[in-house]
Amino acid sequence: MVKTRRFHIKQRICEGKVRLEGDEIRHLKVLRLKKGDQIEVFNDKRESGLGTIEKVGMKGVEVCIEGVEKVRKSLILRVLACSAPKNKRFDVLLQKATELGVDKIIPISTKRSIAKPSETKINRLKKIIIEAAKQSGRNSVPELNSLITVEKLIKNSREYDLKLVLDPKGKQIKEVLKGVTRKKIICLVGPEGGFTDEEISLAVENGFEVVSLGKGILRVETAGIAVLSMLNYEFGD
């Protein structure tokens, strides 16, 4: 069975014509797709559609959409705020977090952070997220915010219903999640050296619960993947 190739677009999807642009044109040409081939398109608004390629040009690809699907929102909104690990490890975290259904990723700067992604890097990282969404079959793309200090994020976290900060000295996360029905959840993941005592205290003062993933010391990307997996298990997504 031939896999239907997926492409990300910025515009709304409705029956009629849509256009592929930029990197998606290059991707289509690498795959040697041509007029008459069927593809799937999706956007950032949880819309997807099956369509047929009508025209392949230098500046755009026209696709005739034959069917549109609107994907319902999950009952739980998951936000992962983490200190960016060095090198390609952040790429891995973004890929896996996207596959696991994260809704928003916020890179944070802490006292012990080493890597601090610039706006240029953020643009590259957004492309990694889109590719992971295409590969995993998601019909939505997680939001990737610009770098923010952990202090500023903590002080502006009133919108969240459940706020978690990971620390080996915290309660077992399964105890905290038991019976939770709250909708909007944020998880703070610190750098390799962990959060400072001052950062933990500030988080607690602002309504965060300190939770542990177990006795082992985990890398940032492992902790991020683990906490998202636990949320998925607990809430059935």
C-alpha positions as CSV (number, residue, x, y, z in Angstrom):
1,M,0.0,0.0,0.0
2,V,1.5,3.4,-1.0
3,K,1.7,5.9,1.8
4,T,-0.1,9.2,1.2
5,R,2.6,11.9,1.5
6,R,1.7,14.8,3.9
7,F,2.5,18.5,3.5
8,H,2.1,21.5,5.8
9,I,0.5,24.7,4.7
10,K,-0.2,28.0,6.4
11,Q,-3.6,28.8,4.9
12,R,-7.1,27.5,5.9
13,I,-8.1,24.2,4.2
14,C,-11.4,24.0,2.4
15,E,-12.7,22.3,-0.7
16,G,-11.1,23.9,-3.8
17,K,-7.5,24.9,-4.4
18,V,-4.7,25.4,-2.0
19,R,-1.0,26.1,-2.6
20,L,2.2,24.5,-1.3
21,E,5.1,27.0,-0.9
22,G,8.7,27.2,0.2
23,D,10.2,24.1,1.8
24,E,7.1,22.0,0.9
25,I,7.7,22.5,-2.8
26,R,11.3,21.2,-2.4
27,H,10.0,18.3,-0.4
28,L,7.4,17.4,-3.1
29,K,10.0,17.6,-5.9
30,V,12.5,15.4,-3.9
31,L,9.7,12.8,-3.7
32,R,9.2,13.2,-7.4
33,L,5.5,13.7,-7.0
34,K,3.7,15.1,-10.1
35,K,0.4,16.3,-11.5
36,G,-2.3,13.7,-10.7
37,D,-0.7,12.3,-7.5
38,Q,-2.8,12.4,-4.4
39,I,-1.4,14.0,-1.2
40,E,-2.6,15.1,2.2
41,V,-2.3,18.7,3.5
42,F,-2.7,20.0,7.1
43,N,-2.3,23.3,8.9
44,D,-1.9,24.8,12.4
45,K,-5.7,25.0,12.9
46,R,-6.3,21.2,13.2
47,E,-7.6,21.0,9.6
48,S,-6.5,18.4,7.1
49,G,-7.6,17.5,3.6
50,L,-6.9,15.0,0.8
51,G,-6.2,16.4,-2.6
52,T,-4.8,15.9,-6.0
53,I,-1.8,17.8,-7.4
54,E,-3.0,20.0,-10.3
55,K,0.0,22.1,-11.1
56,V,3.7,22.0,-10.2
57,G,5.5,25.3,-10.8
58,M,8.7,27.1,-9.7
59,K,6.9,29.4,-7.2
60,G,4.1,27.1,-6.0
61,V,2.2,23.9,-6.3
62,E,-1.6,23.9,-6.7
63,V,-3.6,21.2,-5.1
64,C,-7.3,20.5,-5.5
65,I,-8.8,19.5,-2.2
66,E,-11.5,16.9,-2.4
67,G,-12.3,16.3,1.3
68,V,-11.7,18.3,4.5
69,E,-11.5,17.0,8.1
70,K,-11.5,19.1,11.3
71,V,-9.7,17.3,14.2
72,R,-11.2,17.9,17.6
73,K,-9.0,19.4,20.3
74,S,-7.7,17.2,23.1
75,L,-9.4,17.6,26.5
76,I,-5.9,18.3,27.9
77,L,-3.6,21.0,26.7
78,R,0.1,20.1,27.4
79,V,2.8,22.7,27.6
80,L,6.5,21.7,28.0
81,A,8.8,24.4,29.2
82,C,12.4,23.2,29.2
83,S,16.0,24.2,29.4
84,A,17.4,23.5,25.9
85,P,20.0,20.7,25.9
86,K,23.2,21.1,23.9
87,N,23.7,20.2,20.2
88,K,21.3,17.9,18.5
89,R,19.6,16.6,21.7
90,F,17.1,19.5,21.6
91,D,16.2,18.4,18.0
92,V,15.4,14.9,19.4
93,L,13.3,16.3,22.2
94,L,11.3,18.4,19.8
95,Q,10.7,15.5,17.5
96,K,9.6,13.1,20.2
97,A,7.5,15.7,22.1
98,T,5.6,16.4,18.8
99,E,5.0,12.7,18.3
100,L,3.7,12.5,21.8
101,G,1.1,15.3,21.2
102,V,2.6,18.3,23.0
103,D,0.7,21.5,22.3
104,K,3.3,24.1,23.1
105,I,7.1,24.0,23.8
106,I,8.7,26.9,25.6
107,P,12.6,27.1,25.8
108,I,13.6,28.5,29.1
109,S,16.8,30.1,30.4
110,T,17.8,29.2,34.0
111,K,20.7,29.9,36.2
112,R,22.4,26.6,35.1
113,S,21.4,26.6,31.5
114,I,24.1,26.3,28.9
115,A,22.4,26.3,25.5
116,K,20.2,29.3,24.7
117,P,18.6,29.0,21.3
118,S,18.6,32.3,19.3
119,E,15.7,33.4,17.0
120,T,17.7,32.0,14.0
121,K,17.8,28.6,15.7
122,I,14.1,28.9,16.7
123,N,13.2,29.1,13.0
124,R,15.3,26.0,12.2
125,L,13.7,24.2,15.2
126,K,10.2,25.0,13.9
127,K,11.0,23.1,10.7
128,I,12.0,20.1,12.8
129,I,8.6,20.2,14.5
130,I,6.7,20.5,11.2
131,E,8.6,17.5,9.8
132,A,7.8,15.5,13.0
133,A,4.1,16.4,12.7
134,K,4.1,15.3,9.1
135,Q,5.8,12.0,9.9
136,S,3.7,11.1,12.9
137,G,0.3,11.8,11.3
138,R,-0.6,14.8,13.5
139,N,-3.1,17.2,12.0
140,S,-1.7,20.1,14.2
141,V,1.7,21.6,14.7
142,P,2.9,22.4,18.3
143,E,3.7,26.0,19.0
144,L,7.3,26.9,19.6
145,N,7.9,30.0,21.7
146,S,10.9,32.2,21.8
147,L,13.4,31.8,24.7
148,I,12.2,33.2,28.1
149,T,13.7,33.3,31.6
150,V,12.3,30.7,34.0
151,E,11.5,33.5,36.4
152,K,9.4,35.4,33.9
153,L,7.6,32.3,32.9
154,I,6.8,31.3,36.5
155,K,5.5,34.7,37.4
156,N,3.2,34.8,34.3
157,S,1.8,31.3,34.7
158,R,-1.7,32.1,36.0
159,E,-3.4,30.7,32.9
160,Y,-2.5,27.1,33.8
161,D,-4.7,24.8,35.8
162,L,-2.0,22.4,36.8
163,K,1.6,23.5,37.1
164,L,4.4,20.9,37.6
165,V,8.2,21.4,38.1
166,L,10.5,18.4,37.9
167,D,12.9,17.8,40.8
168,P,14.3,14.5,42.2
169,K,13.2,15.6,45.7
170,G,9.5,16.1,44.7
171,K,6.5,13.8,45.1
172,Q,6.1,10.9,42.7
173,I,4.3,12.3,39.7
174,K,1.7,9.5,39.6
175,E,0.5,10.6,43.1
176,V,0.0,14.2,41.9
177,L,-1.8,13.2,38.6
178,K,-4.2,10.8,40.2
179,G,-7.7,12.1,39.9
180,V,-6.7,15.3,38.1
181,T,-9.3,16.7,35.7
182,R,-7.8,20.1,35.1
183,K,-7.4,21.0,31.5
184,K,-4.3,23.2,30.9
185,I,-1.0,21.7,32.2
186,I,2.5,23.1,32.2
187,C,5.6,21.0,33.0
188,L,8.9,22.7,33.8
189,V,12.1,20.7,33.0
190,G,15.4,22.1,34.2
191,P,19.0,21.8,32.8
192,E,21.4,19.0,33.5
193,G,22.3,20.4,36.9
194,G,18.6,20.9,37.8
195,F,16.9,24.0,39.0
196,T,18.4,26.0,41.8
197,D,16.8,26.1,45.2
198,E,15.7,29.7,44.5
199,E,14.0,28.7,41.2
200,I,12.2,25.8,42.9
201,S,11.0,28.1,45.8
202,L,9.8,30.7,43.3
203,A,7.8,28.0,41.4
204,V,6.2,26.8,44.6
205,E,5.3,30.3,45.6
206,N,3.5,30.7,42.3
207,G,1.4,27.5,42.6
208,F,3.7,24.8,41.1
209,E,3.9,21.3,42.5
210,V,7.3,19.7,42.7
211,V,7.2,16.2,41.2
212,S,9.7,13.5,40.6
213,L,10.0,11.0,37.8
214,G,11.9,8.5,39.9
215,K,15.3,8.0,41.6
216,G,17.4,8.2,38.4
217,I,19.0,11.4,37.2
218,L,17.5,12.0,33.7
219,R,18.8,14.0,30.8
220,V,16.6,16.9,29.7
221,E,15.3,15.2,26.6
222,T,14.6,12.0,28.5
223,A,12.7,13.8,31.3
224,G,10.6,15.8,28.7
225,I,9.7,12.6,26.8
226,A,8.9,10.7,30.1
227,V,6.6,13.4,31.5
228,L,4.6,13.7,28.3
229,S,4.3,9.9,28.1
230,M,2.9,9.9,31.7
231,L,0.4,12.6,30.9
232,N,-0.7,10.6,27.8
233,Y,-1.1,7.5,29.9
234,E,-3.0,9.3,32.7
235,F,-5.4,11.1,30.4
236,G,-5.9,8.5,27.7
237,D,-4.3,10.4,24.7
